[in-house]
Amino acid sequence: MSLNKEQRAVTSQELKSHSEASSFTLESLADKMKLTPAEIEAVLNMQAPNALFRNRLNDFIHLIWDTRDAINENIRQRGQEPETYTYLKGEKSDYWFLQ
C-alpha cells in the first residue's frame, strides 16, 4: 500500500473522523489495540515513527488497517454503519500485500 502525501492526509482525517464517531476515547482505542495513546495518535496521524516500529513499515500498514477495523466494528456495534474510506476500501484479505 503506497499512498502519497495527500492520500495519507485524507486517510488520517478519515481515521480521526471515524474514531470520533465511535465510542472510543484515545485511551480506550489504545487499550483495544494494545498500544499507548501516543502510538495510536501516530496511527491516526499516519505517521510511522521509526523507533516505534524499527523501520517495519509493513507492520505499521497492518496496524492502520487493524485500527480501521476496530473503529468500524465499534461503530457497527452501536447500530450505525461507518462511512466508507477513500483509500482503505474492502478487507485486508482483498490485498495481496496485506497477507
DRENTOR-526379 format. One record per atom (N, C-alpha, C): x, y, z; atom name. Coordinates in Angstrom, 2 decimals. Example, Ala and Ser with C-alpha at 12.3 -4.5 7.8 and 13.67 -1.06 7.14 Angstrom:
BEGIN
<site><xx>13.19</xx><yy>-5.69</yy><zz>7.80</zz><site>N</site></site>
<site><xx>12.30</xx><yy>-4.50</yy><zz>7.80</zz><site>CA</site></site>
<site><xx>13.20</xx><yy>-3.30</yy><zz>7.80</zz><site>C</site></site>
<site><xx>12.85</xx><yy>-2.25</yy><zz>7.08</zz><site>N</site></site>
<site><xx>13.67</xx><yy>-1.06</yy><zz>7.14</zz><site>CA</site></site>
<site><xx>12.90</xx><yy>0.03</yy><zz>7.87</zz><site>C</site></site>
END
This chain:
BEGIN
<site><xx>0.85</xx><yy>-1.17</yy><zz>0.00</zz><site>N</site></site>
<site><xx>0.00</xx><yy>0.00</yy><zz>0.00</zz><site>CA</site></site>
<site><xx>0.90</xx><yy>1.23</yy><zz>0.00</zz><site>C</site></site>
<site><xx>0.82</xx><yy>1.97</yy><zz>-1.04</zz><site>N</site></site>
<site><xx>1.64</xx><yy>3.15</yy><zz>-1.14</zz><site>CA</site></site>
<site><xx>0.75</xx><yy>4.35</yy><zz>-1.39</zz><site>C</site></site>
<site><xx>0.67</xx><yy>5.21</yy><zz>-0.40</zz><site>N</site></site>
<site><xx>-0.16</xx><yy>6.41</yy><zz>-0.52</zz><site>CA</site></site>
<site><xx>0.76</xx><yy>7.62</yy><zz>-0.58</zz><site>C</site></site>
<site><xx>0.40</xx><yy>8.57</yy><zz>-1.42</zz><site>N</site></site>
<site><xx>1.19</xx><yy>9.80</yy><zz>-1.47</zz><site>CA</site></site>
<site><xx>0.79</xx><yy>10.70</yy><zz>-0.29</zz><site>C</site></site>
<site><xx>1.45</xx><yy>11.82</yy><zz>-0.17</zz><site>N</site></site>
<site><xx>1.24</xx><yy>12.73</yy><zz>0.98</zz><site>CA</site></site>
<site><xx>-0.23</xx><yy>13.15</yy><zz>1.11</zz><site>C</site></site>
<site><xx>-0.84</xx><yy>13.51</yy><zz>0.00</zz><site>N</site></site>
<site><xx>-2.24</xx><yy>13.95</yy><zz>0.02</zz><site>CA</site></site>
<site><xx>-3.17</xx><yy>12.80</yy><zz>0.43</zz><site>C</site></site>
<site><xx>-2.92</xx><yy>11.62</yy><zz>-0.08</zz><site>N</site></site>
<site><xx>-3.74</xx><yy>10.45</yy><zz>0.26</zz><site>CA</site></site>
<site><xx>-3.59</xx><yy>10.08</yy><zz>1.73</zz><site>C</site></site>
<site><xx>-2.37</xx><yy>10.21</yy><zz>2.27</zz><site>N</site></site>
<site><xx>-2.17</xx><yy>9.95</yy><zz>3.69</zz><site>CA</site></site>
<site><xx>-2.93</xx><yy>10.96</yy><zz>4.53</zz><site>C</site></site>
<site><xx>-2.96</xx><yy>12.22</yy><zz>4.10</zz><site>N</site></site>
<site><xx>-3.70</xx><yy>13.25</yy><zz>4.83</zz><site>CA</site></site>
<site><xx>-5.19</xx><yy>12.94</yy><zz>4.83</zz><site>C</site></site>
<site><xx>-5.72</xx><yy>12.53</yy><zz>3.69</zz><site>N</site></site>
<site><xx>-7.15</xx><yy>12.17</yy><zz>3.60</zz><site>CA</site></site>
<site><xx>-7.44</xx><yy>10.98</yy><zz>4.51</zz><site>C</site></site>
<site><xx>-6.58</xx><yy>9.98</yy><zz>4.46</zz><site>N</site></site>
<site><xx>-6.79</xx><yy>8.79</yy><zz>5.28</zz><site>CA</site></site>
<site><xx>-6.70</xx><yy>9.13</yy><zz>6.76</zz><site>C</site></site>
<site><xx>-5.77</xx><yy>9.96</yy><zz>7.13</zz><site>N</site></site>
<site><xx>-5.64</xx><yy>10.39</yy><zz>8.52</zz><site>CA</site></site>
<site><xx>-6.92</xx><yy>11.09</yy><zz>8.98</zz><site>C</site></site>
<site><xx>-7.42</xx><yy>12.00</yy><zz>8.18</zz><site>N</site></site>
<site><xx>-8.65</xx><yy>12.72</yy><zz>8.54</zz><site>CA</site></site>
<site><xx>-9.83</xx><yy>11.75</yy><zz>8.68</zz><site>C</site></site>
<site><xx>-9.90</xx><yy>10.78</yy><zz>7.80</zz><site>N</site></site>
<site><xx>-10.99</xx><yy>9.80</yy><zz>7.87</zz><site>CA</site></site>
<site><xx>-10.85</xx><yy>8.92</yy><zz>9.11</zz><site>C</site></site>
<site><xx>-9.65</xx><yy>8.50</yy><zz>9.45</zz><site>N</site></site>
<site><xx>-9.45</xx><yy>7.70</yy><zz>10.66</zz><site>CA</site></site>
<site><xx>-9.88</xx><yy>8.49</yy><zz>11.90</zz><site>C</site></site>
<site><xx>-9.50</xx><yy>9.75</yy><zz>11.95</zz><site>N</site></site>
<site><xx>-9.87</xx><yy>10.60</yy><zz>13.09</zz><site>CA</site></site>
<site><xx>-11.37</xx><yy>10.80</yy><zz>13.15</zz><site>C</site></site>
<site><xx>-11.98</xx><yy>11.06</yy><zz>12.02</zz><site>N</site></site>
<site><xx>-13.43</xx><yy>11.28</yy><zz>11.96</zz><site>CA</site></site>
<site><xx>-14.19</xx><yy>10.03</yy><zz>12.39</zz><site>C</site></site>
<site><xx>-13.77</xx><yy>8.87</yy><zz>11.90</zz><site>N</site></site>
<site><xx>-14.42</xx><yy>7.63</yy><zz>12.29</zz><site>CA</site></site>
<site><xx>-14.20</xx><yy>7.34</yy><zz>13.76</zz><site>C</site></site>
<site><xx>-13.03</xx><yy>7.64</yy><zz>14.26</zz><site>N</site></site>
<site><xx>-12.74</xx><yy>7.44</yy><zz>15.67</zz><site>CA</site></site>
<site><xx>-13.68</xx><yy>8.29</yy><zz>16.53</zz><site>C</site></site>
<site><xx>-13.91</xx><yy>9.53</yy><zz>16.10</zz><site>N</site></site>
<site><xx>-14.82</xx><yy>10.42</yy><zz>16.81</zz><site>CA</site></site>
<site><xx>-16.26</xx><yy>9.92</yy><zz>16.75</zz><site>C</site></site>
<site><xx>-16.62</xx><yy>9.22</yy><zz>15.66</zz><site>N</site></site>
<site><xx>-17.98</xx><yy>8.68</yy><zz>15.52</zz><site>CA</site></site>
<site><xx>-18.16</xx><yy>7.41</yy><zz>16.35</zz><site>C</site></site>
<site><xx>-17.07</xx><yy>6.83</yy><zz>16.80</zz><site>N</site></site>
<site><xx>-17.15</xx><yy>5.63</yy><zz>17.62</zz><site>CA</site></site>
<site><xx>-17.30</xx><yy>6.04</yy><zz>19.09</zz><site>C</site></site>
<site><xx>-17.41</xx><yy>5.05</yy><zz>19.95</zz><site>N</site></site>
<site><xx>-17.47</xx><yy>5.35</yy><zz>21.38</zz><site>CA</site></site>
<site><xx>-16.09</xx><yy>5.28</yy><zz>22.02</zz><site>C</site></site>
<site><xx>-15.06</xx><yy>5.11</yy><zz>21.22</zz><site>N</site></site>
<site><xx>-13.70</xx><yy>5.04</yy><zz>21.74</zz><site>CA</site></site>
<site><xx>-13.19</xx><yy>6.41</yy><zz>22.17</zz><site>C</site></site>
<site><xx>-12.49</xx><yy>6.41</yy><zz>23.28</zz><site>N</site></site>
<site><xx>-11.63</xx><yy>7.54</yy><zz>23.61</zz><site>CA</site></site>
<site><xx>-10.25</xx><yy>7.16</yy><zz>23.07</zz><site>C</site></site>
<site><xx>-9.35</xx><yy>8.09</yy><zz>23.05</zz><site>N</site></site>
<site><xx>-8.00</xx><yy>7.79</yy><zz>22.60</zz><site>CA</site></site>
<site><xx>-7.41</xx><yy>6.66</yy><zz>23.46</zz><site>C</site></site>
<site><xx>-7.66</xx><yy>6.75</yy><zz>24.77</zz><site>N</site></site>
<site><xx>-7.12</xx><yy>5.76</yy><zz>25.69</zz><site>CA</site></site>
<site><xx>-7.77</xx><yy>4.40</yy><zz>25.50</zz><site>C</site></site>
<site><xx>-9.07</xx><yy>4.36</yy><zz>25.30</zz><site>N</site></site>
<site><xx>-9.74</xx><yy>3.06</yy><zz>25.14</zz><site>CA</site></site>
<site><xx>-9.38</xx><yy>2.41</yy><zz>23.79</zz><site>C</site></site>
<site><xx>-9.19</xx><yy>3.22</yy><zz>22.76</zz><site>N</site></site>
<site><xx>-8.76</xx><yy>2.68</yy><zz>21.48</zz><site>CA</site></site>
<site><xx>-7.33</xx><yy>2.14</yy><zz>21.60</zz><site>C</site></site>
<site><xx>-6.47</xx><yy>2.89</yy><zz>22.28</zz><site>N</site></site>
<site><xx>-5.10</xx><yy>2.42</yy><zz>22.51</zz><site>CA</site></site>
<site><xx>-5.12</xx><yy>1.11</yy><zz>23.27</zz><site>C</site></site>
<site><xx>-5.96</xx><yy>1.01</yy><zz>24.29</zz><site>N</site></site>
<site><xx>-6.06</xx><yy>-0.22</yy><zz>25.08</zz><site>CA</site></site>
<site><xx>-6.54</xx><yy>-1.38</yy><zz>24.21</zz><site>C</site></site>
<site><xx>-7.54</xx><yy>-1.14</yy><zz>23.40</zz><site>N</site></site>
<site><xx>-8.06</xx><yy>-2.16</yy><zz>22.49</zz><site>CA</site></site>
<site><xx>-6.97</xx><yy>-2.67</yy><zz>21.54</zz><site>C</site></site>
<site><xx>-6.14</xx><yy>-1.75</yy><zz>21.06</zz><site>N</site></site>
<site><xx>-5.10</xx><yy>-2.10</yy><zz>20.10</zz><site>CA</site></site>
<site><xx>-3.80</xx><yy>-2.53</yy><zz>20.78</zz><site>C</site></site>
<site><xx>-3.79</xx><yy>-2.50</yy><zz>22.12</zz><site>N</site></site>
<site><xx>-2.60</xx><yy>-2.85</yy><zz>22.90</zz><site>CA</site></site>
<site><xx>-1.42</xx><yy>-1.93</yy><zz>22.57</zz><site>C</site></site>
<site><xx>-1.74</xx><yy>-0.64</yy><zz>22.50</zz><site>N</site></site>
<site><xx>-0.75</xx><yy>0.39</yy><zz>22.22</zz><site>CA</site></site>
<site><xx>-0.88</xx><yy>1.49</yy><zz>23.26</zz><site>C</site></site>
<site><xx>0.04</xx><yy>2.41</yy><zz>23.24</zz><site>N</site></site>
<site><xx>-0.07</xx><yy>3.59</yy><zz>24.09</zz><site>CA</site></site>
<site><xx>-0.90</xx><yy>4.64</yy><zz>23.34</zz><site>C</site></site>
<site><xx>-1.46</xx><yy>5.60</yy><zz>24.07</zz><site>N</site></site>
<site><xx>-2.17</xx><yy>6.69</yy><zz>23.38</zz><site>CA</site></site>
<site><xx>-1.29</xx><yy>7.41</yy><zz>22.36</zz><site>C</site></site>
<site><xx>-0.02</xx><yy>7.59</yy><zz>22.66</zz><site>N</site></site>
<site><xx>0.88</xx><yy>8.25</yy><zz>21.70</zz><site>CA</site></site>
<site><xx>1.04</xx><yy>7.41</yy><zz>20.43</zz><site>C</site></site>
<site><xx>1.10</xx><yy>6.10</yy><zz>20.58</zz><site>N</site></site>
<site><xx>1.22</xx><yy>5.23</yy><zz>19.42</zz><site>CA</site></site>
<site><xx>-0.05</xx><yy>5.27</yy><zz>18.58</zz><site>C</site></site>
<site><xx>-1.22</xx><yy>5.31</yy><zz>19.23</zz><site>N</site></site>
<site><xx>-2.49</xx><yy>5.41</yy><zz>18.50</zz><site>CA</site></site>
<site><xx>-2.56</xx><yy>6.75</yy><zz>17.77</zz><site>C</site></site>
<site><xx>-2.09</xx><yy>7.81</yy><zz>18.41</zz><site>N</site></site>
<site><xx>-2.07</xx><yy>9.11</yy><zz>17.73</zz><site>CA</site></site>
<site><xx>-1.22</xx><yy>9.03</yy><zz>16.46</zz><site>C</site></site>
<site><xx>-0.11</xx><yy>8.32</yy><zz>16.53</zz><site>N</site></site>
<site><xx>0.75</xx><yy>8.16</yy><zz>15.34</zz><site>CA</site></site>
<site><xx>0.00</xx><yy>7.43</yy><zz>14.24</zz><site>C</site></site>
<site><xx>-0.78</xx><yy>6.42</yy><zz>14.61</zz><site>N</site></site>
<site><xx>-1.58</xx><yy>5.68</yy><zz>13.62</zz><site>CA</site></site>
<site><xx>-2.63</xx><yy>6.61</yy><zz>13.02</zz><site>C</site></site>
<site><xx>-3.37</xx><yy>7.31</yy><zz>13.87</zz><site>N</site></site>
<site><xx>-4.41</xx><yy>8.21</yy><zz>13.37</zz><site>CA</site></site>
<site><xx>-3.84</xx><yy>9.33</yy><zz>12.51</zz><site>C</site></site>
<site><xx>-2.61</xx><yy>9.71</yy><zz>12.79</zz><site>N</site></site>
<site><xx>-1.94</xx><yy>10.76</yy><zz>12.01</zz><site>CA</site></site>
<site><xx>-1.18</xx><yy>10.20</yy><zz>10.82</zz><site>C</site></site>
<site><xx>-1.20</xx><yy>8.87</yy><zz>10.67</zz><site>N</site></site>
<site><xx>-0.50</xx><yy>8.21</yy><zz>9.57</zz><site>CA</site></site>
<site><xx>0.99</xx><yy>8.56</yy><zz>9.57</zz><site>C</site></site>
<site><xx>1.58</xx><yy>8.59</yy><zz>10.75</zz><site>N</site></site>
<site><xx>2.99</xx><yy>8.91</yy><zz>10.90</zz><site>CA</site></site>
<site><xx>3.69</xx><yy>7.69</yy><zz>11.48</zz><site>C</site></site>
<site><xx>4.41</xx><yy>6.98</yy><zz>10.65</zz><site>N</site></site>
<site><xx>5.12</xx><yy>5.79</yy><zz>11.10</zz><site>CA</site></site>
<site><xx>6.41</xx><yy>6.21</yy><zz>11.79</zz><site>C</site></site>
<site><xx>6.41</xx><yy>6.20</yy><zz>13.11</zz><site>N</site></site>
<site><xx>7.64</xx><yy>6.57</yy><zz>13.82</zz><site>CA</site></site>
<site><xx>8.67</xx><yy>5.45</yy><zz>13.72</zz><site>C</site></site>
<site><xx>9.86</xx><yy>5.79</yy><zz>13.32</zz><site>N</site></site>
<site><xx>10.91</xx><yy>4.80</yy><zz>13.12</zz><site>CA</site></site>
<site><xx>11.21</xx><yy>4.00</yy><zz>14.37</zz><site>C</site></site>
<site><xx>11.34</xx><yy>4.66</yy><zz>15.50</zz><site>N</site></site>
<site><xx>11.70</xx><yy>3.95</yy><zz>16.73</zz><site>CA</site></site>
<site><xx>10.60</xx><yy>2.99</yy><zz>17.16</zz><site>C</site></site>
<site><xx>9.35</xx><yy>3.36</yy><zz>16.94</zz><site>N</site></site>
<site><xx>8.24</xx><yy>2.52</yy><zz>17.37</zz><site>CA</site></site>
<site><xx>8.21</xx><yy>1.20</yy><zz>16.63</zz><site>C</site></site>
<site><xx>8.40</xx><yy>1.23</yy><zz>15.35</zz><site>N</site></site>
<site><xx>8.27</xx><yy>0.01</yy><zz>14.56</zz><site>CA</site></site>
<site><xx>9.59</xx><yy>-0.46</yy><zz>13.96</zz><site>C</site></site>
<site><xx>10.69</xx><yy>0.15</yy><zz>14.39</zz><site>N</site></site>
<site><xx>12.02</xx><yy>-0.26</yy><zz>13.94</zz><site>CA</site></site>
<site><xx>12.07</xx><yy>-0.39</yy><zz>12.42</zz><site>C</site></site>
<site><xx>11.53</xx><yy>0.62</yy><zz>11.77</zz><site>N</site></site>
<site><xx>11.53</xx><yy>0.69</yy><zz>10.30</zz><site>CA</site></site>
<site><xx>10.76</xx><yy>-0.45</yy><zz>9.65</zz><site>C</site></site>
<site><xx>9.79</xx><yy>-0.98</yy><zz>10.34</zz><site>N</site></site>
<site><xx>8.98</xx><yy>-2.06</yy><zz>9.78</zz><site>CA</site></site>
<site><xx>7.67</xx><yy>-1.47</yy><zz>9.28</zz><site>C</site></site>
<site><xx>7.74</xx><yy>-0.88</yy><zz>8.11</zz><site>N</site></site>
<site><xx>6.60</xx><yy>-0.18</yy><zz>7.54</zz><site>CA</site></site>
<site><xx>5.41</xx><yy>-1.11</yy><zz>7.34</zz><site>C</site></site>
<site><xx>5.65</xx><yy>-2.35</yy><zz>6.95</zz><site>N</site></site>
<site><xx>4.55</xx><yy>-3.29</yy><zz>6.72</zz><site>CA</site></site>
<site><xx>3.75</xx><yy>-3.51</yy><zz>8.01</zz><site>C</site></site>
<site><xx>4.42</xx><yy>-3.58</yy><zz>9.16</zz><site>N</site></site>
<site><xx>3.72</xx><yy>-3.72</yy><zz>10.43</zz><site>CA</site></site>
<site><xx>2.83</xx><yy>-2.51</yy><zz>10.69</zz><site>C</site></site>
<site><xx>3.34</xx><yy>-1.33</yy><zz>10.36</zz><site>N</site></site>
<site><xx>2.56</xx><yy>-0.11</yy><zz>10.56</zz><site>CA</site></site>
<site><xx>1.33</xx><yy>-0.08</yy><zz>9.65</zz><site>C</site></site>
<site><xx>1.50</xx><yy>-0.53</yy><zz>8.41</zz><site>N</site></site>
<site><xx>0.38</xx><yy>-0.59</yy><zz>7.48</zz><site>CA</site></site>
<site><xx>-0.70</xx><yy>-1.54</yy><zz>8.01</zz><site>C</site></site>
<site><xx>-0.29</xx><yy>-2.69</yy><zz>8.51</zz><site>N</site></site>
<site><xx>-1.26</xx><yy>-3.62</yy><zz>9.11</zz><site>CA</site></site>
<site><xx>-1.97</xx><yy>-2.97</yy><zz>10.29</zz><site>C</site></site>
<site><xx>-1.23</xx><yy>-2.24</yy><zz>11.09</zz><site>N</site></site>
<site><xx>-1.81</xx><yy>-1.58</yy><zz>12.25</zz><site>CA</site></site>
<site><xx>-2.85</xx><yy>-0.55</yy><zz>11.84</zz><site>C</site></site>
<site><xx>-2.60</xx><yy>0.16</yy><zz>10.76</zz><site>N</site></site>
<site><xx>-3.59</xx><yy>1.12</yy><zz>10.26</zz><site>CA</site></site>
<site><xx>-4.89</xx><yy>0.40</yy><zz>9.90</zz><site>C</site></site>
<site><xx>-4.77</xx><yy>-0.70</yy><zz>9.16</zz><site>N</site></site>
<site><xx>-5.96</xx><yy>-1.46</yy><zz>8.77</zz><site>CA</site></site>
<site><xx>-6.66</xx><yy>-2.07</yy><zz>9.99</zz><site>C</site></site>
<site><xx>-5.89</xx><yy>-2.59</yy><zz>10.94</zz><site>N</site></site>
<site><xx>-6.49</xx><yy>-3.17</yy><zz>12.14</zz><site>CA</site></site>
<site><xx>-7.20</xx><yy>-2.12</yy><zz>12.97</zz><site>C</site></site>
<site><xx>-6.63</xx><yy>-0.93</yy><zz>13.03</zz><site>N</site></site>
<site><xx>-7.28</xx><yy>0.17</yy><zz>13.75</zz><site>CA</site></site>
<site><xx>-8.57</xx><yy>0.57</yy><zz>13.05</zz><site>C</site></site>
<site><xx>-8.51</xx><yy>0.67</yy><zz>11.74</zz><site>N</site></site>
<site><xx>-9.72</xx><yy>0.96</yy><zz>10.96</zz><site>CA</site></site>
<site><xx>-10.80</xx><yy>-0.06</yy><zz>11.27</zz><site>C</site></site>
<site><xx>-10.43</xx><yy>-1.34</yy><zz>11.28</zz><site>N</site></site>
<site><xx>-11.40</xx><yy>-2.41</yy><zz>11.54</zz><site>CA</site></site>
<site><xx>-11.98</xx><yy>-2.32</yy><zz>12.95</zz><site>C</site></site>
<site><xx>-11.14</xx><yy>-2.01</yy><zz>13.93</zz><site>N</site></site>
<site><xx>-11.62</xx><yy>-1.89</yy><zz>15.32</zz><site>CA</site></site>
<site><xx>-12.61</xx><yy>-0.73</yy><zz>15.45</zz><site>C</site></site>
<site><xx>-12.29</xx><yy>0.39</yy><zz>14.82</zz><site>N</site></site>
<site><xx>-13.19</xx><yy>1.55</yy><zz>14.86</zz><site>CA</site></site>
<site><xx>-14.50</xx><yy>1.23</yy><zz>14.16</zz><site>C</site></site>
<site><xx>-14.42</xx><yy>0.62</yy><zz>12.98</zz><site>N</site></site>
<site><xx>-15.64</xx><yy>0.28</yy><zz>12.24</zz><site>CA</site></site>
<site><xx>-16.50</xx><yy>-0.71</yy><zz>13.01</zz><site>C</site></site>
<site><xx>-15.87</xx><yy>-1.69</yy><zz>13.64</zz><site>N</site></site>
<site><xx>-16.62</xx><yy>-2.67</yy><zz>14.45</zz><site>CA</site></site>
<site><xx>-17.35</xx><yy>-1.97</yy><zz>15.59</zz><site>C</site></site>
<site><xx>-16.68</xx><yy>-1.02</yy><zz>16.23</zz><site>N</site></site>
<site><xx>-17.30</xx><yy>-0.28</yy><zz>17.33</zz><site>CA</site></site>
<site><xx>-18.50</xx><yy>0.51</yy><zz>16.83</zz><site>C</site></site>
<site><xx>-18.37</xx><yy>1.15</yy><zz>15.69</zz><site>N</site></site>
<site><xx>-19.48</xx><yy>1.92</yy><zz>15.12</zz><site>CA</site></site>
<site><xx>-20.66</xx><yy>1.00</yy><zz>14.81</zz><site>C</site></site>
<site><xx>-20.37</xx><yy>-0.17</yy><zz>14.24</zz><site>N</site></site>
<site><xx>-21.44</xx><yy>-1.13</yy><zz>13.91</zz><site>CA</site></site>
<site><xx>-22.12</xx><yy>-1.66</yy><zz>15.18</zz><site>C</site></site>
<site><xx>-21.35</xx><yy>-1.86</yy><zz>16.24</zz><site>N</site></site>
<site><xx>-21.92</xx><yy>-2.34</yy><zz>17.50</zz><site>CA</site></site>
<site><xx>-22.87</xx><yy>-1.31</yy><zz>18.10</zz><site>C</site></site>
<site><xx>-22.73</xx><yy>-0.09</yy><zz>17.69</zz><site>N</site></site>
<site><xx>-23.62</xx><yy>0.98</yy><zz>18.15</zz><site>CA</site></site>
<site><xx>-24.83</xx><yy>1.14</yy><zz>17.24</zz><site>C</site></site>
<site><xx>-24.97</xx><yy>0.21</yy><zz>16.27</zz><site>N</site></site>
<site><xx>-26.12</xx><yy>0.22</yy><zz>15.38</zz><site>CA</site></site>
<site><xx>-26.02</xx><yy>1.17</yy><zz>14.21</zz><site>C</site></site>
<site><xx>-24.81</xx><yy>1.62</yy><zz>13.92</zz><site>N</site></site>
<site><xx>-24.61</xx><yy>2.54</yy><zz>12.81</zz><site>CA</site></site>
<site><xx>-23.70</xx><yy>1.89</yy><zz>11.77</zz><site>C</site></site>
<site><xx>-23.69</xx><yy>2.46</yy><zz>10.60</zz><site>N</site></site>
<site><xx>-22.81</xx><yy>1.98</yy><zz>9.54</zz><site>CA</site></site>
<site><xx>-21.71</xx><yy>3.01</yy><zz>9.34</zz><site>C</site></site>
<site><xx>-20.44</xx><yy>2.59</yy><zz>9.43</zz><site>N</site></site>
<site><xx>-19.35</xx><yy>3.56</yy><zz>9.25</zz><site>CA</site></site>
<site><xx>-19.29</xx><yy>4.07</yy><zz>7.81</zz><site>C</site></site>
<site><xx>-18.88</xx><yy>5.30</yy><zz>7.69</zz><site>N</site></site>
<site><xx>-18.68</xx><yy>5.89</yy><zz>6.36</zz><site>CA</site></site>
<site><xx>-17.58</xx><yy>5.12</yy><zz>5.63</zz><site>C</site></site>
<site><xx>-17.64</xx><yy>5.12</yy><zz>4.32</zz><site>N</site></site>
<site><xx>-16.63</xx><yy>4.45</yy><zz>3.50</zz><site>CA</site></site>
<site><xx>-15.35</xx><yy>5.28</yy><zz>3.48</zz><site>C</site></site>
<site><xx>-14.24</xx><yy>4.60</yy><zz>3.55</zz><site>N</site></site>
<site><xx>-12.94</xx><yy>5.26</yy><zz>3.44</zz><site>CA</site></site>
<site><xx>-12.61</xx><yy>5.47</yy><zz>1.96</zz><site>C</site></site>
<site><xx>-11.88</xx><yy>6.51</yy><zz>1.68</zz><site>N</site></site>
<site><xx>-11.48</xx><yy>6.80</yy><zz>0.31</zz><site>CA</site></site>
<site><xx>-10.45</xx><yy>5.79</yy><zz>-0.18</zz><site>C</site></site>
<site><xx>-9.48</xx><yy>5.46</yy><zz>0.65</zz><site>N</site></site>
<site><xx>-8.39</xx><yy>4.59</yy><zz>0.22</zz><site>CA</site></site>
<site><xx>-8.33</xx><yy>3.25</yy><zz>0.95</zz><site>C</site></site>
<site><xx>-8.87</xx><yy>3.16</yy><zz>2.14</zz><site>N</site></site>
<site><xx>-8.86</xx><yy>1.89</yy><zz>2.90</zz><site>CA</site></site>
<site><xx>-10.16</xx><yy>1.15</yy><zz>2.62</zz><site>C</site></site>
<site><xx>-10.28</xx><yy>0.65</yy><zz>1.41</zz><site>N</site></site>
<site><xx>-11.52</xx><yy>0.01</yy><zz>0.97</zz><site>CA</site></site>
<site><xx>-11.45</xx><yy>-1.50</yy><zz>1.13</zz><site>C</site></site>
<site><xx>-12.59</xx><yy>-2.11</yy><zz>1.36</zz><site>N</site></site>
<site><xx>-12.66</xx><yy>-3.56</yy><zz>1.42</zz><site>CA</site></site>
<site><xx>-12.04</xx><yy>-4.13</yy><zz>2.67</zz><site>C</site></site>
<site><xx>-11.58</xx><yy>-5.36</yy><zz>2.54</zz><site>N</site></site>
<site><xx>-10.99</xx><yy>-6.08</yy><zz>3.66</zz><site>CA</site></site>
<site><xx>-9.51</xx><yy>-6.29</yy><zz>3.41</zz><site>C</site></site>
<site><xx>-8.76</xx><yy>-6.47</yy><zz>4.49</zz><site>N</site></site>
<site><xx>-7.32</xx><yy>-6.71</yy><zz>4.35</zz><site>CA</site></site>
<site><xx>-7.07</xx><yy>-7.92</yy><zz>3.47</zz><site>C</site></site>
<site><xx>-7.92</xx><yy>-8.93</yy><zz>3.58</zz><site>N</site></site>
<site><xx>-7.73</xx><yy>-10.15</yy><zz>2.80</zz><site>CA</site></site>
<site><xx>-7.88</xx><yy>-9.92</yy><zz>1.30</zz><site>C</site></site>
<site><xx>-8.43</xx><yy>-8.77</yy><zz>0.90</zz><site>N</site></site>
<site><xx>-8.58</xx><yy>-8.45</yy><zz>-0.51</zz><site>CA</site></site>
<site><xx>-7.25</xx><yy>-8.01</yy><zz>-1.15</zz><site>C</site></site>
<site><xx>-6.25</xx><yy>-7.73</yy><zz>-0.34</zz><site>N</site></site>
<site><xx>-5.00</xx><yy>-7.16</yy><zz>-0.84</zz><site>CA</site></site>
<site><xx>-3.84</xx><yy>-8.12</yy><zz>-0.59</zz><site>C</site></site>
<site><xx>-3.15</xx><yy>-8.48</yy><zz>-1.64</zz><site>N</site></site>
<site><xx>-2.05</xx><yy>-9.44</yy><zz>-1.55</zz><site>CA</site></site>
<site><xx>-0.95</xx><yy>-8.95</yy><zz>-0.62</zz><site>C</site></site>
<site><xx>-0.70</xx><yy>-7.65</yy><zz>-0.59</zz><site>N</site></site>
<site><xx>0.40</xx><yy>-7.11</yy><zz>0.21</zz><site>CA</site></site>
<site><xx>0.09</xx><yy>-7.07</yy><zz>1.70</zz><site>C</site></site>
<site><xx>-1.14</xx><yy>-7.39</yy><zz>2.07</zz><site>N</site></site>
<site><xx>-1.52</xx><yy>-7.44</yy><zz>3.48</zz><site>CA</site></site>
<site><xx>-1.65</xx><yy>-8.87</yy><zz>4.00</zz><site>C</site></site>
<site><xx>-1.22</xx><yy>-9.82</yy><zz>3.20</zz><site>N</site></site>
<site><xx>-1.29</xx><yy>-11.23</yy><zz>3.60</zz><site>CA</site></site>
<site><xx>-0.12</xx><yy>-11.61</yy><zz>4.46</zz><site>C</site></site>
END
